[in-house]
């Protein structure tokens, strides 16, 4: 078989088709595994931001995900008797370098932030990325909502040095999440 232009084109088409089949064969199982890992990450984060809850009941809105499934607006945390002990919510806000997505928790009376977990971010390593560090996140454990602002603004949250935008974004995102749940539940 000579390397005529037609033969080269046929070989390229066959190779491209083979590559497409291999890519598709690895994509589907990878997506399923990724979904499982995301669900596990969310479950662990829910338990971290609302540790007193025995289970979490999602509250759905009109929004659908890429697969056409309803997206949870927030979660009601309930104890073993079925009493609501708090709420957990997911919120996304623009940070200094990109979007910051976090999961926050608030008590049933909306008076206390019960925790915060960063689900994803693209902040600067060594600066804004410190929002995921235990020392920063610990500031939000059982923090009165009235004190949910940066210390420079009279609150109890110490901003990360050199990353005030990221710190402010976390505080604002928590306020927005709490206000959103309060509007639906309160």
Buried (B, 14 or more C-beta within 10 A) or exposed (E): EEEEEEEEEEEEEEEEEEEEEEEEEEEEEEEEEEEEEEEEBBEEBBBBBBBBBEEBEEBEEEEEEEEEEEEBBBBBBBBEEEEBBBBBBBBBBEBBBEEBBBBBBBBBEBEBBBBBBBBEBEBBEEBBBBBBEEEBBEBBBEBEBEBBBBEEEEBBBEBBEEBBBBBBBBBBBBBBBBEBBEEEBE
